[in-house]
Amino acid sequence: MKIQSLESRKGRTLTGIVVSDKNDKTIVVRVETLVKHPLLKKYVRRRKKFTAHDPMNECGMGDKVKIVEFRPLSRNKRWHMVSILEKAV
């Protein structure tokens, strides 16, 4: 069975910051988006947390990562970590 590379997969791609790496092969990524408020016409920062698969346990707290939509791996895990964009100091 040939596996399609994660970089070329169709589906959503998000960028966020790792807020937890305590679980084995799992990271929690906080993604921030700017949304224009319908009434106030101001930009509001929305935050959402996603659990992503990290097969090599290479991410740490504070790293900036890129995640891509993936098949369900567990009850909550539907994302896969593609690359680390920036390591935390």
N, C-alpha and C positions, 0 to 999 in steps of 0.2 A: 504494500500500500504506500503510495507516494504522498508525503505530507507537503502541503503548500507552505511556502515560507511565511512567517508572521508578518514580514514587512509588506508583502504584496496581497494580503488578505483584503477582501471587501468588508465593509462594515465600519462602524465608528472608530475613530482614533482620538484619544484624549491625552492630555498632558497634565500631570499633577505632582503633588509632593507626598512622599511616603510619611504617614503619621504613625504607623505601627508595623513592626516586623517580628513580633513575638511568636506568631504561629509558624509551623514548619512549612516551607514552600508557599507561604501566603503572605501578601503584604496588603495593607489598607492604604489606599491612595485618596487624598483629598483633592478634588478638582474644583476650581473656581471659575465661574462664568459671569460675565457682565450682562445684565438684562435691563432693558429700559422699562421703567415703571409706567404703566398705562395712564395713570392720572397725573402723577407728579412730573413726568417726563425727565426724571433723573435716572442715572444708571445705578443699579443696585447690584451688589456683589452676592451671588448665590453660591453656596458651597454644598457639595455632595460627596459622600464617601463611597468608594468602590473597593471590593475585595478582588485582588488580582493574583494570578498564579506566578510564582517566582521559582522555577524549577531548580536553580542552582543556589538559592539563598544568598544572592550577591547584593541585594539592596539593603540599605541601612536607613535609619530614621533621618529625615530631612533631605533625602536624595530627590532630585527632580527626575521623573520617569515618564516614559511614553507607554500607554497601554492600548490594546486593541480588543475589540469584541471577539468572543470565542465561544465555543460550545459550553454548555453547563458542565462544570467539573465537580460541583457540590451544591448544597442548598442555596448558597449565596454567591458562589464564585462563578462569574461569567466573563471574566476579563483575563487577559494574558499580558504579562510585562514583556515589551518588545526590546527596549533599550533604556540605559541610564543616560540621561542627557547631561546631568550635573551631579557630582558627588558632594555630599555635605562635608563641611570642614570640621 
